[in-house]
Amino acid sequence: MLVDTELEHLPAELRWREWMGRVEAVIFAASEPVTREVLARVVGRNCNLELIIDDIRAELTGRPYELVAVAGGWQHRTKKAFGDSIHAAFGTAGQGTKELSQSEALVLMCIAYFQPITRGELSSFFGKEVSRDLIGVLRGQELIASGPRSPKPGAPYTYVTTKTFLSQFGLETLRQLPDFEALEDAGLLSKEKLLAGDIVPDFSSNHQNADLGIED
């Protein structure tokens, strides 16, 4: 179906309002962040999408939801201030994903910072086998996916994070991950502790053995 994107028959102000409405409607209807390429299909060639987004955000001031840049696109998100209300209404079932265990979160963090990385390399970081079941949990939530084959013998699969990971954690790109050096300088994290699996308080070896799926 052809859509008139230029809208040359409309005065400039009405044309801009129509573009704003189209952009917001497309983002509202989408179940995942909408990219620039998709939005460009419904506006004119000379339309500045950043300014359109800015004007939409301005109109949403005071509303319980906002327009955010995430995972390489834009998406409507409920403001954090209303998180408790949403949780009270829907419980954890309304969130769409289950909460990660400490070890799942720790492995996911390692993948995010050191991708592409193999399961064997993850296991060597922690000194304990990272189970296929744990990897399966992260894959099942679409937080990670298979990356390029490793050049190591046997060409094992590597793992990388996904757009769902970016969306879940409110990141537009991986460049927005906290900088390791900054975290170390602030005393919040050390690379040595991360690689040793020792960044979560009271994360005992027994707890680690159980959660990382050690095989006898």
Order of alpha helices (4+ residues) and beta strands (2+ residues): alpha-alpha-alpha-beta-beta-alpha-alpha-beta-alpha-alpha-beta-beta-alpha-alpha-alpha-alpha
